[in-house]
């Protein structure tokens, strides 16, 4: 939207600043933050416990905190509006800061009247010097750390009533006197720091013409009345905000949804869930509250150190990136708090003893580390919004008021909802912290991907994002439906196995697990190696490379199926050697013998699916799968019930269904003619150039297998627990659940793999980056939905499978952890798709190896057996694996150079020509590229250069040059 031009006498710029504001003046101005935070620290450490001691239930304690956000919602924007209209330069915010004296006894109102104008004053003093702005906000954050240290130290000291004995009365005991004394000190400290801040800036008269700015003039010009309603002006500025400003406001809101539950219940969590106490019941709760205040003091030390380093960090990495990483660190800390609460609850000391030193030290360390993201929260958003608002000509006081809306709105929501939300899940503080962790992680992802760094490409318009969502949805939507259809096929087979009896069900389940480990995971993983080649070839319009890669992949899978078949023929010996039951092993052997043809049918079906999906053709597969699954029920009935083939009938029906899918899909390809442009007659070229395919297929296979095998490893560990029957049964339920949920991130992964491959092949790296960002945001949304589903359904879901009370209890305990796992699994699965689409499967394999087997496995063994947490401890191991996997994947994707990846795609899809033999065209619609027996390579198609390459066969050179630098 065009910004209206002001009249000439209003458009005159202010006189240029002759000199920079001295740092000592910035220090004096920001000193008021110490007084502000001293009061906040007292409130944050003592208010929630104190109101509960007065008799207010825990579920309503958060309502008390509405005073803060509501006063911030009204007072801070109003003061910012008034200060922007003041008639003095240099500026008027010190006068606005002085307003707090009339209401400092209402601490929340005073704080909110003070901090907004003070930050606006800093922005005015530093002007357009963004580095100075960051320094000023870092000073502000530093003084907040000082105020926090003093405030939390004051709250942790329990003998103030002896220093100020007059505070003890008949109506006010020692605890009450301590609280009263602490706030007396706060009054003195706030008066001193406010005086220092007010006297630091000199005011000078400011004329009307000097005060006007383009947008401010337009907004204020909407009414000639000098006292126009400030909220109208506040909301009127929204229409001028560019996309980055809205991103900053979104991240701020998510950030505070994460922070506010912690700020409300930090010391209460320490008293309740670490020390096991309750208000007015023994000393454990009070000891925990004091320990929490001490931990918050250490938090403030970390906050202060981070504030000193803030400028260097932001200058090196970018403010948005630092903010995003701090949000992810905050989410991990909240997750650590949830795990600590869980461990404390299962050790057995709560209610009758003090916590072990290890638990207390862990909780204190978590509180201290949280000081790092808290320092960034207190500084970076204000610097970012100031630098984005200043070019628009809006007043800094009003801009701070706008940012404040993004802060107080989530605070109001948390204040109203956190208590009832915690009560909904049985009380305690963990449910609110779980929501905080999710919001913080989401804010981190949005900040890293959505806030551009200096020199970064211009953010894309929303319509481009919507177009990309549609493009990914066109692939992922039908793929997800297909996945659900095929999942139902597996459920139908399990039902018929259950119909046959317990022995058949056990034998069939064991056989399917063995087949997944040794066969299906290998075939599926190797097939995915063709994704980057086909996706990028389609984007580059190298049609014939599509058909050639299809033929090579089919040959690769068929040749791989032969040794797997021999292994399956000897399955019974392998199972008996592993100590399995003789009868179950015989039944499993029968099932897998009749499943051997499935290997060869899948060797044809998997490549055909990928061949179509990389061309964004997915609906035909959905229709073919639906028809085949509809036939699956009568096939099972015919073979199992009518012909009484038993477990062999179930296996034959599964194989037959896959054959039907292949025949139907092949018929579509043949009769629709989608293969005509890419079909290459079988020749010796199918046997050449395998090194490039194998260099992609093998790492992809390893990545897939490592993740598949982890779940089988979990089942094996369940057999070593105290009650293996119940834990294995519960693990089976949870794996079936995660398999169903996995359909959606897997489909998203396949969709983004095709999109990234297409865009890189077409030499559009910017659009490939958009595909990555859109898919990761969608993955995060899927993870949040999965998390919500598992929390809400944790007591009901297991009843769909069994009525055994012990199994239901184990399932209810582990299901929320499984939901947290999906919060990491969805982004990391999508990230694997991005890596496949950009032909970097080796990185994905390394991440999976390190995360699942170097992090997840030790944690699972440690928590499950050493810490004696049992079944839940195994799932905490999976949670650790998924969390580390998601973080590493996000780091790799954020550091990706997409221009380099486009160049690698050009090398990957490069074809050569022959000297003496006419070549097949890369596209049936572009025969003009064939002239004088010379075939134009992809460099000509993309207009990069005009070099012509000659060779002796269709594709004898490696698809990826050994000299190419891989990023």
N, C-alpha and C positions, 0 to 999 in steps of 0.2 A: 504494500500500500504506500502510495506517495505521501511524504510528510508535508503538510501545508507550510507554505512560506509565510513568515511574519512580516509585518510592515518594516520599512527600512529603518525607522527609528527604534524598532524593537529588536531588529536582527543584528544590531551592532554587537560584536563580541566583547567580552570583558577584556580589560587591559591584560597583556601577557604577564605572567608571573616572572618577576625579576630574579628571584632566588628561591631555592628549595627550602622547605620548612626544615629547621634543624631537628636532628633526631631527638635531642633532649626535650624539645617541645612536644614531639609525638609521644615521648615517654610520659610526660606530665598529663597530656590529654587522655592517654590510655590507662592511667593509674586508677581511674574510676572503676575499671573492670575488676580490680581487686576488691573494692567495696561491694560491688554488685554480687560477685561470686562468693564472697564471704557469707552473705545472707543466704544465697542459694545453697551453699554447701551445708549450712545448718539445717535448712529445710529438707534437703535431699537425704541427709543422714538420719535425722531425728523425727521428722514430722509424721511419716507413715507409722513407725512404731508407737509414737506418742498418742496419735488419735486412736489406735487400737487399744492402748492402755486405758483410754477414756471410755472404752466400751463400744466403739464403732466396729462392726464386723469387717473382716478382711475384704469381703466382696464389695463393700461400699467405701472402703478407704480411699480408693482412687478418685471418688467423686469430690473429695476435699480439694483435690488438685485442679479442679476446674477454674478456681480463682486465677491461677497463673495464665493459662492460655486465653481465657476470656478477657482478662485485663490487657493482655498483649494484643488480642484481636482488635480491641477498640482504642486503647490508650496509645500504643506505639505508632500506628498509622496516623492518628490524630496529631500527635506531637510532631511527627515528621512533616505532615502537611503544614502545620502552623509554622514550623521553623523554615520551610521553603518559602513562605510568604513574608518572612520577617524583613525589616528594612535596614539591615546592616550586613557588612561584608566581613569575612575573615574567620568565623562566620557567626551566625546567631544561635547555634546549637548549645553553646555554654549557657545561654539564658534559658533555653528549653530544658537543659539538664537541671538547672536550679529549681525547676518546678517540682522536682521530686521531694524537696524539703517539706512542702505542704502536705505531702502524703506518705512520708517514709514509714510511718507506723503501719501503713498497709504495704507490706514488703513487696508483694508481687507487683502492685501497681507502680511502686517506686522503681523497681528493677526494669520494668518494661518501658517506663517513661524515660529511663536513663540510657539504656544500652543502644537503642535505635538511633537517637540523635547523636550519640557519641560516635558511632560508626559512620554516620553520615558526615559528621565533622571531619573525621579522618579522611574520608573520600574527598571532601572539599579542599582540605589542606594539601593533599598529595596531588590533586588535579589529574592531569592525564598521564602522570608518571606511574605506569602499572607496577613497576618494580617497587617504587616507594609505597604504593598502595598495599602490596603484599607484605612489605616490611611493617607497615603500620598495623595491619591486621594480625601479624605475628606478635607484635608487641602487646596488642590487646589480648591475644590468647595467652601470652606469657603472664600478664597480670591476672588473668583469670586463674591460671595455675597457682600463682601466689595466693590469691584469695581462697582457692580451694584448699590448699595446704593448710592455711591458717584456720579456715572454717572447719575442715574435717578433724584437724588436731584439737580444736576447741570442742567439737562434738565427741571426740574419743576420750577426753579427760572427764573423769567422773567425780571430781572433788571441787568443782567450782563453788558449790554451796558453802565450802569452808573458806574460800577466798572472799566471797560476798555473803556473809552470814545473814545479812538483813533480808535476803531473798527467801529464807525459810520462814514459813508462817504455818499457822494451824491448818490452813486450807491448801498449802503447797508443800509437799514433802521434798525429799532430797532430789529425786529425779526431776520434779517440776522446777525446783530451784536451780538445778544445773541448766535446764533449758532457758529459764528466765535470764540467768547470768550471761549465757552465751549470746543472747540477743541484745543485751545491754552493750556488750563488747562490739557487736555488729553495728549498732547505732553509731558508736564513737568512730569506728573504722570507716563507715560509709560517709560520715560527715567530713572526715579528713580528706579522703580520696576525692570526694566531689569538689571540695574547695580547691584542691590542687588542679583538677581538670578544668574547672570554670575559669580560674585565673591564668591558665596557660595560653589561651587564645584571646587576642585583642579584637574587639568589635569596632567597625567603622560604618558610617551611614552608607546605605546602598540605594541608589536611585532606581526608579521603576524601569528605566531602559536597561540598566545593568542587570536587572534581575531576570529579564525575559530571555527565554530560549525558544527555539522553534517549536518543539512539541509542547513545552510548558505553556507557551503563549496560546497555542491552539486549544489546549485543554482548558486553561483559565478563561479564554475568550468565549467559551460556550455560555458564560453568564457574566454580566457586568457587575453583579453583586460581589463585593469583596469577600463575603463570608459564604461563598458557595459551599454546598455540602461536600465535606472532604471525601466521603465514600464514593460519591459520583465521580470525583476527580480520580480517586484511586482506581476504580474499576474502568474508568475511561481510558487509562493508560494501557490497558491490556491489548487493545487493538494494534498498538505499535510494536509489540514484542516480537522479535524474530524467533525462529525455531530454537536456537541455542538457549535463549532465555527460558523458554518453556521447559526445555530439558533440565536446566538448572533447578527450576522450581519443582519439577517432578522428582528429581534425585533428592532434593531437600526434604520433600514430604516423606518419601520412603525412608530417608535417613532418620527422621524424627519418629516415625512409626517404630523404628528399631530402638532408638535411644530412650524414648519416654518410659516404656515399661521398666527398663533397667533403672532409670533415675527415680522412678516411683518406689520400686520394691528391692533396691540393691541390699540395704542393710536388713530389711525384713527377710529377704531370701537367706542371708547369712544366719540370721537368728532362727528361722524356722527350719530350713532344709539342710543346713550344714550342722547347726548346733542342736536341732531337734526340739527347740523350745516353743512356748506360746506366750503371748502377752499376759502379764499378771499371774503366771504359773511358773514359779521357780526362777532361778537365776540364769539358766542356759540362754534364754532369749535375749536378756540384757547383755550378757557377755558376747553373744553373737553380734548384736547391734554395734557394740563398741569395737569389736574386731572388724566389722564391716566399715566403720568410720575410719579406722586405722588403715585398712586396705585402700579406701578411697583417697586417703592422704598420699599413699604411694602412687596411686593413680595420677594424682596431681603432679607428682614429681616427674613422672613420665610425660605428662602433658607439657610441663615447662620445658623439658629437654627437647621434645619434638617441636615446640614453638620456636626455639632458637634455631633449629635446623630447617625450619619450614621453607624459608626463601631458597636455600640451596636445592632442596628436594624438588620444589616446583619449577625452578629454573632448569633443572636437568631433565626431569621426566614429564613436566607439564602438570598444571594444577588439576585438570580433569582426571588424568591417569592416577595421580596420587590420591585424589578423593575416592576414586573407584576402588583402588587397592585397600584403602583404609576401611571402606564399607565391607569389603570381603573379610578383612581381618576382624572386624566387629562381629560379623556373622559367625565366624569360626569361634570367637570367644564365647558368644552366646550358646553355640552348640556345645562347647566345652563345659559351660555351666549346666546344661541339661544332662550331659553325661555324668558330671560330678554329682548332681542331685540323684541320679539313678543309682550310681555306685553307693552313695551314702545311704540310700534307702534300703539297699540290699545287703549291706555289711552287718547290720543288726544292732548298732549302738544307739540309734535314735530313741529318745524317750527315757533312757536310764543312765546315760554316760556322756561324757564329753567326746567330741569327734577325734579320731586319730590325727596325729600331726600331719600326715601326708594329705589328708582331705583338706585340712585348714590351709596348708601351704599352697595347695593347688588352687583353692578359691581365692586366696590373697593374690597369687600370681596373675590369675585371670583378671581380677579387678585392676591390678597395676598395668597390665598390658593394654587394657582398654583405654588408658590415658593417651595412647598414640592416636587412635582414630578420633578420640574426643577433641584433641588439639586441632586436628584437621577440620573437624566439624565446626569448631569455634572460629575458624579463620578463613579457609578456602572458599566456602560458598559466598561470603561477603565480598571477598576480593573479586570473585568471578562475576557476581551480579553487578558490582560497581563498574567493572571494566566493560561489561556489555551494555549497561544502561547509559553510561556517560556519553557515548556517541549519539544517543537518541535525544539528548538535551533535557532529560527528565531530572527533576530535583533529586539529590541523593537521599534526602529524608524520605521522600515518597517512595523511592526505589527500595529503601530498607523496609518501609512499611509493606511493600508488595512481597518481599522475601519473607517478612514476618508472617504473612498470611499462610505461606507454605509451611511454616513452622508450627503455628498455633492450631491450624485446622486439624492435623493429625493428633496433636496433643489433646484437643477436645474429644476426638474419637476414642483415643486410648483411655482418657480419663473416664469417659462414660461406659466404655465397653470392657476394659481389662478385668475389672473385678468380676462381673457376671460371666465373662469368658473363662476365667480361671475356675469359677465355681461350676461351670458346665462340665468340666473335666475332672471334677473331684477336689477342687481347691488347690492351694499352693500357687507358686508363681511361674512354674514351668510352662504352662500353655501360653502365657503372654510373652515369655522369652522366646518360645518357638516362633510365634508370629513375628517378633522383632528380628530374629535371625533370618527368616524368609525375606522380610522387607529390606533388611540391610544387604543381603546378597543380591536381591533384585536391583537395588539402588547402585550397587557396585558395578554390575554388568552394564546398566544404562549409562553410568558416568564414563566408564572406559570406552564404550562404543559410541556414545552419543554426543560427548563434549569434545569438540575438535581441539587438537593440540596446535601450537603455533606452527604455521606452515602447512597444516593439514589441508586436504581438499575441502572445498566448500560443502557444508552439509546438504544432503539431498532433500528435495522437496517432498512433502507428505505424499503427493500423488505417485511419485516413483516408488515409495515404500509400499503403497497399496497395490501397485502393479506387480511388485515382486511377491507380495503375499498371495496374490491371485495365481501367479506363475508357479510358485511352490505348492500352493493348494491344489492346483490342477494335477500335479503329480502325486503329492502326499495323500490327498483325500481318498481317491480310489485305491491307493496302495494300502491305506489303513483299513478300508472296508474289506479288501482282499485278505488282509491279515486276520481280521476278526472272523471271516468266513472259514479260513483255514484253521484257526484256533477252535472253532466249533467242530470241525472235522475231527480234531484230536480228542475233543471231549466225547464225541459220539463213539469213537473207538474205545475210550476208557470205560464208557457205560456198558458196552458189549463185553469187554473184558470182565467187568464187575458182575455182569449177568452170568458169565460162565462159572464164577466161583473165586474164592480167595487165592487159590493156588495160581489160577490163570492170570488174575489181576497182578499178583506179585511177580510172576514170571514175565508177563508183558511189560510191566513197569521197569523191571531190571533190564530187559532187552532193549527197551527204548532208550534208557539211560546209557547203556553200552553203545548203542548205535549213534546217539548224539555225540559221545566223546570221540569215537573212532571213525565215524563215517560222515554223518550229516554236517557236522561243524566244519570238517575239512572240505567237503564239496562246496558248501555255501561260501566259505572263506575264499577258496581259490577262484570261484566264479566272480566274486566281487573285484578281482584284479582287473577285469576287463572294463569296469565302470569308468575310470579316468580316461582310458583310451577312446572308448566309444563316445563318452560325453564330450570330450574335447574335439574328437573328429567330427561329430555332428555339428558343433558350434563353428568349426572351421570349414564346413561343407566338404569334408573329405569322405564322401559317401562310401567309396569302395573299402576304405579302411575299416568301416563298421562291419561289413560282411566278412572281411578277412579275419578280423579279431573274433567274430562269432565262431568261425570255423576252427580257429586255433584253440579257443577256450573249450569248445566241445571235445576236441581231441585230447586236450589236457585233462579234462574231467573223466573222460572215458578211460584213459590210461591209468589215472589215479584210482578208479573204481576197482580195477582188477586186483591189486594187492589188498585193498580193503575187503574185497569179497573173500579172499583166502583167509584173512583174519576172522571174518564172521563165520566161516566154515569151521573154525577151530575155537569158537566162542566157549563151548562147554568146558574144554580143557582149561582155558584161561580162567574161567569163573571158579572152577574147582581148585585150581592152583592158588587162587586168591582166598580160598576158604569159604566159598559160598555153599549154601545148602544144595545137596545132590538133586532133590526133586525140583526145586525152583530153577536150578541151572538147566535141567533137561527141558523144562517148559520154556524157558527163555531161549534156549537153543533152537527149539522148534519154531518159535516166532521169528527169530532173526534169519533162519534159513529161507523162509518164504518172503522175507523182506529184501533179499539180495537184489532182485530185479529193480527195486526202487532206486538203487544207486545209479543205475544206467539211465533210468527215465529222468531222474533229477539232473543228471549230466547233460541232458538235452533241454530240460525245462528251465533250469536256472539261467543259462546263457541267453535263452530266448526271451525271458522276462527282462533281463538287463538290457538286451538289444532294443527292446521296445521302449522301456522306461527312459533310457537316455535320449530318446526322440520325443519324450513327453506323451507317449501312447500308453495309457494305463487302464482306461475303462474296459477295453476288451478282455484283459486279464481278470478283471473283477467279474464280468459276466461269465467267462469260462469257469472260474472258480465256483461261482454260485451254482451253475448248472451241475458241475461235478459233485459238489457237496450235497446237492439235492438228491443225486443218484447214490450218494454214499450210504444213506440210511437203508434203502431197499437192497443194496448190495450186501451190507452186513446182515440184514435179515435173511436174505437168500442163502448166503454162505454159512452163517453161524447157526441160524434157527432151522432153516429148511433142510440144507444138506448136512448139517451137524458136523461141520469141519472143525469146530472148536477154535482154539487159539490160532490155528493156521488160517481159518476163515477170516479172522480179524486182520491178520497181516496181509492176506491176499486182497481184501477190500481196500486197505490203505494204498497198496501198490496200484491197484486198478484205478483208484480215484486220481492218483497223480498221472497215470497214463491218460486218463480222460482229459485232464487239464491240458496236458501237452498236445493231444490230438486236436482238441478244440482250438487251442491257441495257434497251432501250426496251420490249421485250416483257415483261420482268420488271416494270418500273414500271407498265405498263398493266394486266397481268393480276393483279398482287398488290394493286393499289389503294392503294399508298403515296402516290399523287399526289392522292387525292381531297380531303384537307383543304386542300392548298396550291394546287390548280389554279385558275387564273384564265383565263377565256375571253379570247382575244386581242382587244385593243381599242386605242384611241388612247393608253391609259395606258402602253403599252409604249414609246411614243415620248416620254414625259415623264419628268422627274426623272433624266436621264442624268448630270447634273453630279456627283452623289454617287458613282455607279458609276465614272465616269471619274476622279474624284479619287482613287479607290483602285486602279483597274485600271492606269492609266498609271504611277504609281510602282512598283507591283508588277512590271509588265512591264519597266521600266527596270532594276530590281534583278536580275531573272532574266537579262535579256539581258547585263548587264554581266559577270555571272559566266560565262555560256555563252561569250561572245565572248572572254573571257580565254584559254581553252584553245585557241581557234582562233588567237589572236594568238601563243601559245606555239609552235604548229606553224609559223607563218610565220617566227618567229625561229630555229627549228631549221634552216630552209633557208639561213640566213646563216652557220652554223657551218662548221668546217673540213671535216667529213664529213657533209654534209646527208642523204645516203641513210640512213646508219646512225642518225643522231639522229632523223630523222623517223619511221623504223620503230620505234625505241625509244619515242618519244613516243606513237605510236599504241598500242603495248602498254600503256603506263602510263595513257593516257586510258581505254582499255577497262577497265583494272583499277579506276581511280578511279570510273568509271561504275557498275561492279558494286557497289563499296563504298558509293557514294552512295545506292544504293537504300534503305539502312537509315536513315541520318539524315534523308533526304528523307521517308520514311514516318513517322518520328517527328515531323518538322516538320508534316506534314499532320495528324497525330493531335492534336498539342497546339494547332494552330491552331483545329481544330474544338472542342476542349474549352474553350479560353480564350474563344472566341466564345460558346459555349453558356452558360458560367458568368457572363460579363459581361452577356449578354442577360437572364439570369434574376436579375440584380442580386445575384450572389454573388461579390464581389470577392476575398474570402478564399480561396475555392476556386479561383478563377482563378490566384491567386498560388501555391497548392499545385501546380496543374498546371504552372506555369512551373518551379518548383523540381524537381519529380519529373522532368520532361522533360529539364532540363539535367543532372541527375545521370545519367540514362540515356544522354544524349548523350555525356557524359564517358566512361562505360563503353564505349560503342561506339567512341569514339576510341581508347581504350586497346587494345581488341581489334584494331582496324584497324592500329594501330602494331605490335602484337606479330606480327600476320599478315605484314606487309610485312618485318619484320626476319627472321623465321624463314624465310620463303619467298623471300628476295631472290635466291638463287642458283638456285632451282628454277622459279620462276613463269614466267620468260621462255621456258623450254623448252617450255611448252605452245603457244607461238606460232611459235618459230623455233629453228634450230640454229646460226645465225650467231654466231661467237664474239664479234665486236665489238659486235653488238647486245646479246648477253647480258651483256657486261661493263658497257655503259652502263646497262642496265636494273637490274643488281645494285647499281650505285652510286647511282642515283636513287630506287630503290624505298623505302629507309628514309626518305629525305627526303619522299617522297610519304606515307609513314605518319605522319610528324610533321605534315604538312599536314592529314591527316585528324583529328589530335588537335585542331586548331583549327577544321577545317571542320565537324565534327559539332556542337559547341556553337553555332557561328555559324549553321548551317543551322536548327537547332532554335530559336535566338533569332529568326530571320526568321519562323518559324512563329508564335511568340508575338506578334511585332509585327503580322503579318497578322491574327491572331485578335482583336487589340485595335485594329484599323483604324489602324495607324501605318506603312503601307508606305513612306512618304516617308523616314522615318528609316532604314529598311533600305536604301533606294536610295542615300542619302547615304553610309552606312557602306561599302557595296560600292564606290561610286565612289572614295571616299577611300582605301580599303584596297587595292583592286586596281590602280588607275591612278595614284594619287599616292604610294603606298608600294611596292606589288609590282612595277609596271613599271620604275621607276627602279632598284630593287635588282636585278631580273633583268638589265637591260641592263648595270649596273655590274659585277655578279658574273660574268655570262656572257661579256662582251666586254672590259670594261676590266681586270678582274682575271684575265681569260683562264682562267676556270674552266669555260667551255664549257657542256655540257649540264647538268651538276649546278648550275651557277650560275643557270640559268633556273629550276630547281626551287627553289633557295633564294629566288628572288624570289617564287615562289608561296607558299613557307613564310612569308616576311615578310608577305605580304598576308593570309594566313589568320590568322596570329597577331594582327596589328593589328585585323583584323575581329572576331575572337573577343573581344578585350579591350574594344573599343568596344561590342560588343553586350552583353557582360556588364555594363558600366558603365551602359548605358541601362536594362537590365532591373532592375538593383539600385536605380536611382533612380526607378522607376516608382511612381506613386501610383495604386493599384488602385481606390480609391474614385472618383477622378477618371475613370478609364477606364470604370467602371460607369456613371457619369453620361453619358459620351460615347456609350456603347452605347445608353443610353436615347434620346439624341437621334438616333442613327443609325437606329434602328428605329421612330422615331415615325411614325405614320400619322395621316391627317386624315379628317374626315367631310364630307359635303356637306349643304347645307341642305335640298335638295329631292329628293335621290335616295337611295334605300335603299342602304346599304353592305353589302358582303360581310363576314361576320364574320371576325375574326382567328383564331378557332378554332371548328371545328364543334361542339366540346363546351361552348362558353361563349356561347350565344346571348343570355344575360341581359345582356350588355354593350351590346346594341343596344336602346335605348329612346328613343321620341320622336324618331326620325330623328337621334339624336346618337350618334356612335361614340366609345366610350371609348378613349383612347390608352394608351400603355404605362405612363404614370404611375399610372393607376388599377389596372392589372393588378399593378403592383409595390407598390401601397399607399403610394406616395410622396406624392401629393396627389390631389385630386378635380377638377382642372381639366379642362374639356372644350374640345376644340379643333375649330373648324369650318373647312372649306375648300371649294373648289369642284371638287375632283377626288380621285381615289383617292390620289394622291401627287404634288402639284405643288410642295410645299416641298422644299428641299434636305434630304437625309437627315442631313447634318452642318451644324448652324447655323453661320453665319459668325461669330457672336459667341461661340461656345464656345471656351474656352481649351484648347489642346491641350498635353498634357504628354508 
